[in-house]
Every structure is written in C-alpha cells, then in structure tokens.
Amino acid sequence: MKKLILTFACTFIFFFTQAQFYKSLLPSPEFNDSLTKVVIDFRNNFKKIQGKELTQQVGMEVYQSKISLPGAAHCAIYRYHSKIDTTASWQAIMYNGNDYEEAVKVYKNTCRLVNKSRIKWIDRSTASFTGNMEKPDANVPFANTMLQLNVSDPRYKNFYAEIEMASGGNGWEVHLNLHAKKDDTEE
C-alpha cells in the first residue's frame, strides 16, 4: 500500500511540475487573445481598436489602443502622413528602464511569447509568427527581431511582429511593433 501511495504521489508531482513548466513557456490565454485581436484588426488598418487621439506629432497622429497586451506599459497606434504608405502601425512598450539585464529578459520573453502565440485566424485555422531572435549583445545599443506571420492572406504578405530593444537617453526600451514592412523588391 505504501508503494502504491508513493508511486501515485511521485506521478502526481511529476505531471504537476511538467504542466507548470510548459505553462511557463506558453503565452497566457489573455496574451494570445489580445495579440489575435490586434493582428486581425490590421485588415482594418487598426481602426476598430483605435481609441482617443493622443498628442499629435510632426508627420503622424498617435492614438491610444483599445487593446493592450498583458505586461505592456503603453499601447498605441501610429498613423503616418505618407502618400506612399497609408498603413498604420501598432506598438506596445514592454519595458522602459535603466536595467540592461531586465531589458534583455523582457526582450527575450516578448520574442518567445510572440513566437509561441497561436493566432485564431478568420477561417478558424491557426496562424503563427516565424523567425529567429537576434541575440542581444551588451556592446551593441540595440537588438531587433523580425517575426513574419505565416498566413496566405495577401493583405498580410509583409506583416511582421518586430521586437526591438534599444538604448536611449532614458535607459532601455523594449517595443513590440505590429506593422507591414515595405518589400524592397517591389520598387
């Protein structure tokens, strides 16, 4: 009887720790759902998730995003005054501070979360981002990772999740940008 209880306890502990381990690697349902809403609304140039206008800047309008990612300090939509490209971009500030090690941790975690997210697509299929993370180097004041959405919808042909870590006058920032990137071969 003792062996049976011990075996049951060990099995329970093994599966519980395994479940917790995998749970820590995968994005939360809230992260997945929020990311899905933003990605899907790219089709509408982020109009459905656009909130109130924030301070205007030269050459662009900035709006509060109605959708925020868990862990983000601020989420905004940028509309540029360009005759060539009329698409908007969506940005989440994931970290803003002086601690390089914390910035690296947030940068890597953001890359992992986006890469592991599963986007519930319009036709009920699942889409995801693909690409490789650029490893930060303490001797370089920035790192930039581009992950492309793998869907056949032509509107998303050049759609990327761009995770960037950069040093500025106020320390380090980590951003997640969702936007279309102009294809240099189309010129």
Secondary structure, 3 states (H helix, E strand, C coil): CHHHHHHHHHHHHHHHHHHHHHHHHCCCHHHHHHHHHHHHHHHHCCCCCEEEECCCECCEEEEEECCCCCCCCEEEEEEECCCCCCCCEEEEEEEEECCHHHHHHHHHHHHHHHHHCCEECCCCCEECEECCCCCCCCCCCEEEEEEEECCCCHHHCCEEEEEEEEEECCEEEEEEEEEECCCHHHC
